[in-house]
Structures are given as C-alpha cells and as structure tokens.
C-alpha cells in the first residue's frame, strides 16, 4: 500500500466537519480519504462539498444551514501563503496545462500582487533564475508537474516542499493547483471570452512565451464596467 503524500486527518480532530463528513458518508457509504487530506484546512472539504453538491444537481441549502450551526475552523492566518506566491502557483499551473485564458488572468494578477515583474520573464528558467527563492522553486516544481496531463507529481516534490512549508501550507499549495485544474478545464472547454485588461497585459508581458488569446479572443466580450 502506498503512502499518501498528504496524510489524512483523524475526523475526531475536526468536530466542526461533522456535517460535511456525515453528508459524504450518506452519499457514498463512507468518508472518502480525499476529504480527510483536504481537512488540514477544515473549510476546504466544506467548500468542495458545496461545489460537488451543486454539480451533481443537488441543493446546497441544507448543507449551508448545517454549516451555519457548526462551522469548520478557518485557516490560521499565520500560515496563509502570501498572494504573490498563490498567484505564482496559479500562473505556473495554467502555463503547464496550456490554458491561455487562465494564463492571462494569473499573470495579470501576479503583477497586481506586487511580485517581481522579472518572474514572468524567467518563469521557464525558474530553476536557475536568481529571481526565485528555493521555496518558490520547490512550489513551481510541483505546480508544473501537477499541471500536466497525465499528472507528473511525485513524492519527492512533497519532500522538497516540506523543507520550506508546514503541512497546512502544503495543502494550500495543492489546493491552489487543484483549483486551477478546475478553472483551466472549464475555460479551455467552453472557450471563455477573454476580457480586455488581461488580454492587453498578456499580449505584452507574455510575448516571450508566444502567448495569444486564441479561441478566447474570437468572440465578442461583455462590456467592462
């Protein structure tokens, strides 16, 4: 039996997650281990449960009511990763997945987060670029590997992350990669129209990556307010 790269949480250690775990058990007959690995950030499986309920055609209102009565603990503020690192993860994941729509959004947001603008220029050479710290390189190793299909993430990526980040932070890193896995697939599938601001930004800032709006620029966009 293989060892999970993120260990599951004992449900008894997260009493605030009882409504979520009980709902999963009713739907599946057991509590899936995926919920237990997410539960290092207790509100993460709760948020995922709401999304899954809606996608399966259900009504999230009963779960919202139960969560209002028994709310999972939020992530410890001291462990939250900075916005610039989260945007770097989002950009690398989208670049690896090939989603031009999300590349434009995440590169634009990376710049807006106050990150070093040179990181966009050096993103494909991050392993050797002095613009990236060892911690950022470890994060990017996983983001690029996990963004590919088939997934190329390995246990060694998590060993490297463990030298710089707490278990909760590693869950947040993985959650950010997974979030953009959803958004990459959504926007690439439906050919979401790209808005003017990120289009203009990416056309200039990502020129060295041969970025283009592609199918996301072939249709009229809604007027921006």
VEXROSE-221999 format. One record per atom (N, C-alpha, C, O): residue in three letters; x, y, z. Coordinates in steps of 0.001 Angstrom, whole numbers, plus 500000, padded with zeros to 6 digits. Atoms other than C-alpha are relative to their C-alpha. Example, Ala and Ser with C-alpha at 12.3 -4.5 7.8 and 13.67 -1.06 7.14 Angstrom:
! VEXROSE-221999
ALA500890498810500000/ALA512300495500507800/ALA500900501200500000/ALA501936501181500665/SER499180498810499940/SER513670498940507140/SER499230501090500730/SER499739502198500899/
***
This chain:
! VEXROSE-221999
UNK500849498806500000/UNK500000500000500000/UNK500882501241500000/UNK501800501361500812/UNK499199498783500085/UNK501402503372499007/UNK499630500976501114/UNK498531500930501667/UNK500225498981498979/UNK501741506237501450/UNK499522501284499340/UNK500172501758498408/UNK500466498760500612/UNK499688509343500623/UNK500990501132500246/UNK501627501196501297/UNK499048498892499891/UNK501751512464500011/UNK499540501042501006/UNK500351501804501532/UNK500560499191498915/UNK499440514350502367/UNK499252499041500913/UNK498302498401500462/UNK500659500968499114/UNK498418512298505423/UNK498570500424500312/UNK498304501619500438/UNK501379499650499659/UNK494685512128506205/UNK499894500464501448/UNK500698500086502300/UNK500286499508498660/UNK493293513904509249/UNK499036499033500681/UNK498161498467500026/UNK500967500780499227/UNK491513511966512001/UNK498730500844500144/UNK498793501938500706/UNK501233499189499930/UNK487866513149511728/UNK499663500467501411/UNK499059501525501589/UNK500305499605498618/UNK487610513228515521/UNK500764501250500418/UNK500402501904501396/UNK499230498795499695/UNK490208516019515500/UNK499380501252499392/UNK499817502367499675/UNK500647498873500666/UNK487916518209513386/UNK498488499899500201/UNK497759499622499248/UNK501436500148499737/UNK484486518182515076/UNK499133500943499165/UNK497971500636498898/UNK500778499060500810/UNK483383521185513025/UNK499666499469498618/UNK498832500038497912/UNK500241500567501324/UNK483463518989509929/UNK498953498890500014/UNK498724498240498994/UNK500986501089499904/UNK480801516572511177/UNK498917500084498920/UNK498607499057498317/UNK501043499948501038/UNK478083517877508784/UNK500525499581498627/UNK499823498915497865/UNK499422500318501303/UNK480416517530505799/UNK500293498508499902/UNK499944497862498914/UNK499651501414500015/UNK481698514086506710/UNK498752499120500011/UNK498713498086499344/UNK501245500766499954/UNK478190512847507521/UNK499306500030498645/UNK498753499023498203/UNK500606499901501323/UNK476920514137504181/UNK500707499114498988/UNK500063498467498162/UNK499234500855500911/UNK479733512369502324/UNK499699498532500266/UNK499570497739499333/UNK500284501391499651/UNK479038509152504213/UNK498616499573499515/UNK498431498439499074/UNK501342500320500491/UNK475338509319503318/UNK500010499782498491/UNK499332498893497976/UNK499983500071501463/UNK476144509853499646/UNK500801498811499479/UNK500459498236498445/UNK499074500998500526/UNK478934507296499309/UNK500065498714500818/UNK500563497693500343/UNK499908501160499132/UNK478593504906502207/UNK501237499992500863/UNK501415499088501680/UNK498765499873499217/UNK481920506009503691/UNK500512501423499817/UNK500053502146498933/UNK499362498687500140/UNK484022509143504206/UNK501230499835499120/UNK502149499104499490/UNK498857500184500898/UNK486437509455501270/UNK501274500599500580/UNK501246501634501245/UNK498709499519499500/UNK490110509870502087/UNK500375501357499414/UNK501138502106500022/UNK499711498684500578/UNK490240512862499744/UNK499513501115500917/UNK500186502137501056/UNK500498499009499050/UNK488089514785502240/UNK500942500111501201/UNK501161501197501737/UNK499147500012498812/UNK490433513746505037/UNK501369500619499731/UNK502000501138500651/UNK498740499316500301/UNK493534515001503211/UNK499766501502499829/UNK500630502309500172/UNK500332498568500082/UNK491817518305502434/UNK499830500621501386/UNK500054501818501564/UNK500447499492498708/UNK490804518618506093/UNK501091500633500856/UNK500794501128501944/UNK498975499212499306/UNK494163520041507191/UNK499611501483499980/UNK499995502245500868/UNK500661498693500025/UNK492349523229506128/UNK498513499679500116/UNK497878499405499098/UNK501334500545499792/UNK488951522386507651/UNK498916500543499070/UNK497995499810498709/UNK501036499443500864/UNK486924524744505467/UNK500130499534498551/UNK499212499738497758/UNK499802500429501380/UNK488382523222502277/UNK499047498869499603/UNK498376498997498579/UNK500975501014500400/UNK486358519971502238/UNK498568500499500086/UNK497703500021499351/UNK501345499424499930/UNK483316522004503283/UNK499676500744498706/UNK498590500594498147/UNK500211499249501242/UNK483737524302500279/UNK499877499061498810/UNK499043499274497930/UNK500071500953501103/UNK484372521373497957/UNK498663499268500011/UNK498072499030498958/UNK501271500701499886/UNK481286519584499277/UNK498855500814499409/UNK497966500260498762/UNK501037499134500567/UNK479123522579498339/UNK500074500006498476/UNK499048499913497802/UNK499833500027501453/UNK480574522666494820/UNK499512498673499431/UNK498768498649498450/UNK500379501315500505/UNK480126518920494361/UNK498491499798500053/UNK497903499223499137/UNK501457500134499875/UNK476537519058495613/UNK499291500675498840/UNK498366500107498260/UNK500636499253501084/UNK475622521697493026/UNK500256499331498654/UNK499336499205497846/UNK499676500632501283/UNK477438519965490143/UNK499222498699499820/UNK498846498356498699/UNK500782501232500074/UNK475636516710490972/UNK498497500268499891/UNK497699499334499811/UNK501408499659500177/UNK472346518600490684/UNK499228500128501284/UNK497999500197501267/UNK500668499887498705/UNK471606518875494378/UNK499843501448500434/UNK500201502376499708/UNK500224498689499392/UNK470693521802496598/UNK500954500145501175/UNK500931499330502096/UNK499024499826498937/UNK473453523144498812/UNK499409500658501245/UNK500092500776502263/UNK500596499273498883/UNK470999524961501105/UNK500013499216501308/UNK500375499782502339/UNK499953500735498719/UNK470677522148503697/UNK501399499951500605/UNK501557500083501818/UNK498637500026499487/UNK474455521884503973/UNK500408501367500542/UNK501074501452501574/UNK499686498654499515/UNK474785525653504317/UNK499386500229501380/UNK500007500836502253/UNK500647499845498695/UNK472301525548507188/UNK500747499238501079/UNK500946499739502186/UNK499254500786499016/UNK474210522770508914/UNK501344500643500309/UNK501793500647501455/UNK498703499358499786/UNK477492524601508399/UNK499853501301500793/UNK500770501702501509/UNK500233498778499219/UNK475972527771509844/UNK499910499673501489/UNK500267500493502334/UNK500120500424498605/UNK475285525823513040/UNK501310499439500547/UNK501585499526501743/UNK498743500634499588/UNK478654524050513102/UNK501041500297498927/UNK501245499500498011/UNK499099499525501043/UNK481249525970511107/UNK501426499494500225/UNK501955499636501327/UNK498600500425499863/UNK484706524452510449/UNK500914501195500251/UNK500627502317499833/UNK499045498942499683/UNK487660526445511696/UNK500657500537498727/UNK500978499761497826/UNK499274499449501153/UNK489246528850509185/UNK501490499697500111/UNK501982499297501165/UNK498555500198500009/UNK492872528543508198/UNK500666501018500919/UNK500272502183500960/UNK499243499112499127/UNK495298530001510719/UNK500640501107499166/UNK501359500836498205/UNK499512498860500783/UNK496161533484509476/UNK501522499993499865/UNK502054500431498845/UNK498538499993500038/UNK499845532989510320/UNK500560499024498981/UNK501714499152498571/UNK499527500989500955/UNK500070530040507927/UNK499564500294498568/UNK500017499626497639/UNK500472499703501348/UNK498305531602504958/UNK501153500474499126/UNK501953501316499536/UNK498938499613500932/UNK500593531928501975/UNK499718501372499412/UNK498554501742499258/UNK500202498657500544/UNK501147535411500508/UNK499355499957498619/UNK499552499002497867/UNK500681499966501295/UNK499048536439497498/UNK500937499831498807/UNK500568499203497814/UNK499077500104501128/UNK502115536719495266/UNK500399498552499734/UNK500538498155498577/UNK499639501405500192/UNK503062533071495866/UNK498806499212499457/UNK498975498349498596/UNK501194500683500497/UNK499483531888495317/UNK499782500297498517/UNK499408499409497751/UNK500160499656501419/UNK499337533769492017/UNK501091499361499150/UNK500853499005497996/UNK498919500677500719/UNK502695532309491010/UNK499620498532499755/UNK499850497999498670/UNK500465501377500154/UNK501271528821491624/UNK498932499922498919/UNK498973499046498055/UNK501099499999500975/UNK498154529659489623/UNK500526500191498584/UNK500060499533497653/UNK499442499733501330/UNK500191531002486713/UNK500751498782499480/UNK500560498378498333/UNK499217501159500438/UNK502574528039486585/UNK499092498824499652/UNK499320498135498658/UNK500934501089500278/UNK499706525544486774/UNK499298500224498667/UNK499156499293497873/UNK500709499679501243/UNK497859527311483952/UNK500933499938498801/UNK500522499538497711/UNK499019500081501078/UNK501016527557481871/UNK500269498545499650/UNK500349498186498475/UNK499755501419500223/UNK501667523853482313/UNK498811499331499325/UNK498987498467498466/UNK501212500593500557/UNK498050522989481470/UNK499683500518498609/UNK498929499887497867/UNK500220499450501330/UNK498092525223478384/UNK498761500857499857/UNK498334501136498737/UNK501216499178500067/UNK495041527332479296/UNK500378501465499820/UNK500866502105500751/UNK499618498621500305/UNK495577530699477623/UNK499161501018500771/UNK499655502075501163/UNK500872499102499238/UNK492606532286479364/UNK500548500182501412/UNK500708501310501877/UNK499505499911498625/UNK493937531443482836/UNK501430500542500065/UNK501808501163501058/UNK498657499415500035/UNK497499532344481830/UNK499918501522500017/UNK500684502183500718/UNK500159498545500035/UNK496324535874481037/UNK499549500526501356/UNK500091501513501853/UNK500508499548498704/UNK494377536197484287/UNK501054499896501090/UNK501262500840501852/UNK499065500216498891/UNK497030534731486560/UNK501275500816499862/UNK501834501252500868/UNK498822499140500177/UNK499954536625485028/UNK499658501440500367/UNK500455502136500995/UNK500451498652499662/UNK497976539848485337/UNK499876500159501511/UNK500297501168502076/UNK500155499944498547/UNK497111539049488954/UNK501338499850500727/UNK501508500393501819/UNK498667500092499407/UNK500721538086489687/UNK500650501375500030/UNK501260501761501027/UNK499453498646500061/UNK501786541539488573/UNK499287500913501001/UNK499923501734501663/UNK500780499175499074/UNK498972543128490607/UNK500301499664501458/UNK500078500495502338/UNK499718500415498625/UNK500059541171493707/UNK501283500617500548/UNK501576500494501737/UNK498753499383499563/UNK503351543069493828/UNK501219499122499838/UNK502284499439500368/UNK498856500886500240/UNK505580540205492701/UNK501028500671499104/UNK500714501630498400/UNK498935499524500870/UNK508888540855490962/UNK499570499783498541/UNK499349498640498143/UNK500424500165501388/UNK507909541535487310/UNK500914499074499203/UNK500482498462498226/UNK499060500856500695/UNK511024539648486231/UNK499681498521500125/UNK500195497703499363/UNK500364501402499874/UNK509484536420487456/UNK499218499509498785/UNK499341498350498389/UNK500708500379501225/UNK507195536427484430/UNK500995499731498875/UNK500828498789498101/UNK499002500169501054/UNK510219536818482167/UNK500788498706500164/UNK501155498067499178/UNK499128501146499728/UNK512139533991483860/UNK499243498724500352/UNK499862497749500779/UNK500793501105499480/UNK509279531590484567/UNK500445498637499459/UNK500406497649500192/UNK499591501286500553/UNK510552528868482216/UNK501424499624500404/UNK501859498491500195/UNK498629500246499535/UNK514071529208483667/UNK500083500144501517/UNK501132500489502062/UNK500073499736498565/UNK512967529348487292/UNK501023499198500802/UNK501460499640501864/UNK499079500849499237/UNK515294526534488362/UNK501367500650500175/UNK502067500371501148/UNK498682499368499947/UNK518362528683487653/UNK499934501504500218/UNK500966502145500420/UNK500132498545499908/UNK516972532210487925/UNK500141500486501443/UNK499531499913502346/UNK499881499438498649/UNK518028534309490950/UNK498739500734500451/UNK498645501158501603/UNK501240499310499647/UNK514561535885490849/UNK499074499120500850/UNK498078499599501391/UNK500841500926499246/UNK513134532783492564/UNK500775499439501189/UNK501941499064501065/UNK499391500575498793/UNK513861531597496098/UNK499937498478499931/UNK499190497927499122/UNK500105501463499956/UNK514475527920496918/UNK498580499520500300/UNK498140498512499749/UNK501382500383499691/UNK510956527766498392/UNK499119500141498768/UNK498296499269498491/UNK500799499805501208/UNK509440529190495213/UNK500332498953498945/UNK499446498497498222/UNK499633501042500974/UNK511399526719493091/UNK499334498679500359/UNK498868497959499476/UNK500658501244499576/UNK510026523834495152/UNK498514500031499649/UNK497956499028499203/UNK501411499850500336/UNK506500525153494664/UNK499785499861498494/UNK498858499180498053/UNK500152500047501450/UNK506988525611490927/UNK500269498606499442/UNK499641498195498466/UNK499771501386500429/UNK508409522109490550/UNK498694499207500064/UNK498353498479499132/UNK501260500736499856/UNK505117520731491870/UNK498931500562499074/UNK498207499796498438/UNK501055499395500818/UNK502879523219490037/UNK500120499599498533/UNK499118499277497894/UNK499813500393501403/UNK504396522442486634/UNK499736498517499806/UNK499128498118498812/UNK500200501449500121/UNK504387518685487267/UNK498522499635500124/UNK498020498805499366/UNK501399500330499753/UNK500817518608488591/UNK499073500588498947/UNK497961500096498756/UNK500833499395501035/UNK499502520847485819/UNK499961499206498715/UNK499095499432497870/UNK499940500785501237/UNK500458518333483138/UNK498994498853500036/UNK498546498419501097/UNK500857501182500140/UNK498259515533481842/UNK500737498977499151/UNK501052499268497997/UNK500322500459498650/UNK498963512861482869/UNK500851500690501062/UNK501939501197500790/UNK499367499330498876/UNK499922514220486250/UNK501383499407500282/UNK501547498188500337/UNK498628500455499778/UNK503678514059486934/UNK500510500290501410/UNK501711500212501671/UNK499585499743498618/UNK503685514942490633/UNK500562498722500629/UNK500074497621500374/UNK499352501128499335/UNK505918512704492745/UNK500177500303501485/UNK500077501454501912/UNK499778499819498559/UNK506577512154496442/UNK501176500933500272/UNK501176501662501264/UNK498828499140499817/UNK509927513923496018/UNK499622501479499988/UNK500266502290500655/UNK500441498596500014/UNK508066517161495235/UNK499508500411501388/UNK499774501522501845/UNK500524499689498670/UNK506339516986498608/UNK501102499980501051/UNK501048500737502021/UNK498848499988499089/UNK509589516123500386/UNK500707501353499919/UNK501127501905500937/UNK499347498697500188/UNK511076519300498910/UNK499170501116500620/UNK499719502020501250/UNK500858498978499404/UNK508073521383499954/UNK500097499984501522/UNK500045501030502169/UNK499930500126498546/UNK508381520047503488/UNK501197500692500619/UNK501214500924501828/UNK498838499280499488/UNK511745521795503820/UNK499709501487500197/UNK500471502194500856/UNK500294498568499971/UNK510042525188503466/UNK498625500344500563/UNK498405501470501011/UNK501384499690499669/UNK506357524887504342/UNK499433499016501010/UNK499884497875501107/UNK500715500871499066/UNK504077523490507039/UNK499041499093499223/UNK498811499286498029/UNK500953500917500643/UNK501618520682506316/UNK498772500754499499/UNK498270500481498409/UNK501164499196500411/UNK498752523179506195/UNK500323500804498749/UNK499503500886497835/UNK499608499219501175/UNK500638525348503722/UNK500144499125498763/UNK499816499554497656/UNK499894500930501132/UNK501374522324501533/UNK498607499660499476/UNK498410499514498270/UNK501384500231500425/UNK497633521626501493/UNK499480501215499237/UNK498778501059498238/UNK500434498809500727/UNK497013525238500460/UNK500639500052498611/UNK499969500407497641/UNK499324500049501300/UNK499599524896497662/UNK499292499009499074/UNK499002499318497919/UNK500668501026500797/UNK497952521688496465/UNK498585500426499639/UNK498114500165498532/UNK501343499502500269/UNK494520523266496772/UNK499983501032498886/UNK499062501055498070/UNK499924498980501051/UNK495599526177494569/UNK500217499337498642/UNK499612499743497649/UNK499774500739501245/UNK496888523773491917/UNK498700499344499541/UNK498346499403498363/UNK501246500684500336/UNK493632521806492066/UNK498915500992499572/UNK498142500709498657/UNK500977498980500379/UNK491513524983491921/UNK500192500413498549/UNK499228500549497796/UNK499759499595501383/UNK493206525999488705/UNK499923498834499034/UNK499777499041497829/UNK500339501131500844/UNK492887522477487401/UNK498552500087499557/UNK498235499830498396/UNK501421499797500315/UNK489134523129487571/UNK499827501157499015/UNK499153501014497994/UNK500181498820500844/UNK489391526610486053/UNK500638499824498626/UNK500077500269497624/UNK499369500264501298/UNK491829525524483319/UNK499080499157499135/UNK498871499459497960/UNK500870500898500760/UNK489489522726482277/UNK498709500713499593/UNK498233500547498470/UNK501247499291500306/UNK486389524938482474/UNK500201500985498850/UNK499473500936497859/UNK499836498926500977/UNK487719527874480472/UNK500497499504498648/UNK500124500047497608/UNK499541500569501263/UNK489517525778477870/UNK498872499250499297/UNK498802499239498068/UNK501092500780500577/UNK486419523625477363/UNK498936500897499375/UNK498462500631498270/UNK501092499155500499/UNK483892526430476951/UNK500489501193499189/UNK499679501989498715/UNK499411498883500757/UNK486292528876475217/UNK499498501340500526/UNK498983502167499773/UNK500440498770499352/UNK485510531643477697/UNK500633501217499324/UNK501833501228499049/UNK499486498780500619/UNK485843535103476138/UNK500921500730500973/UNK500565500947502131/UNK499020499323499152/UNK488914536883477488/UNK499719501496500036/UNK499454502122499009/UNK500303498585499802/UNK488393540350478920/UNK501148500888499510/UNK502262500418499278/UNK499036499081500618/UNK490207543452477659/UNK501277500169500821/UNK502376500090500273/UNK498804499708499189/UNK492547544145480599/UNK501009498857499999/UNK502179499096499699/UNK499008501077500038/UNK494151540701480880/UNK500508499707498593/UNK501644499260498433/UNK499540500201501375/UNK494305540447477082/UNK501132500955499673/UNK502162500554499132/UNK498977498990500274/UNK496260543667476810/UNK501266499701500782/UNK502371499824500253/UNK498836500285499169/UNK498534542693479680/UNK500780498807499458/UNK501993498888499264/UNK499326501225500431/UNK499297539179478468/UNK500634500157498627/UNK501688499577498364/UNK499456499809501343/UNK499850540299474877/UNK501398500595500055/UNK502227500325499187/UNK498688499381499849/UNK502820542316476094/UNK500891499191500939/UNK502023498852500594/UNK499170500627498965/UNK504019540571479265/UNK500360498556499691/UNK501386498066500163/UNK499744501416500308/UNK503818537024477869/UNK500430499795498551/UNK500335498692498012/UNK499567500108501395/UNK505151537780474410/UNK501113498974499848/UNK501170498257498850/UNK498876500943500079/UNK508277535741475175/UNK499542498546500092/UNK500309497631499790/UNK500558501349499929/UNK506014532725475755/UNK499122499690498798/UNK498453498658498761/UNK500836500146501200/UNK504304533174472358/UNK498524499886500365/UNK497773499142499735/UNK501395500041499567/UNK501030533761474178/UNK499094500674498975/UNK499469501676498365/UNK501051499342500786/UNK497900534545472188/UNK498664499654500623/UNK498539498643501315/UNK501325500253499441/UNK494242534780473128/UNK499357498772499372/UNK498525498120500002/UNK500541501185500660/UNK493432532047470613/UNK498488499994499978/UNK497864501004499653/UNK501464500133500040/UNK489866530784470893/UNK499304500919500997/UNK498108501180500872/UNK500597499122498985/UNK489316533071473893/UNK499857501433499501/UNK499229502262500159/UNK500107498645500548/UNK489639536146471698/UNK499202500064498724/UNK499152501109498077/UNK500720500081501279/UNK487496535029468768/UNK498540500409500104/UNK497823500396499103/UNK501404499663499819/UNK484185536135470240/UNK499892501317500751/UNK500802501682501496/UNK500161498708499313/UNK482822539455471493/UNK499916499818501509/UNK499306498863501990/UNK500038500070498546/UNK483301540102475190/UNK498950500967500526/UNK498601501944499863/UNK500978499113499376/UNK480772541672477540/UNK500694501309500363/UNK501866501299500739/UNK499378498719499645/UNK481385545384478152/UNK500429500028501447/UNK499694499587502331/UNK499484499922498639/UNK483533546015481206/UNK499442501227500707/UNK499277502285500099/UNK500561498899499229/UNK482131548195483952/UNK501101500799500672/UNK500818501773501370/
***
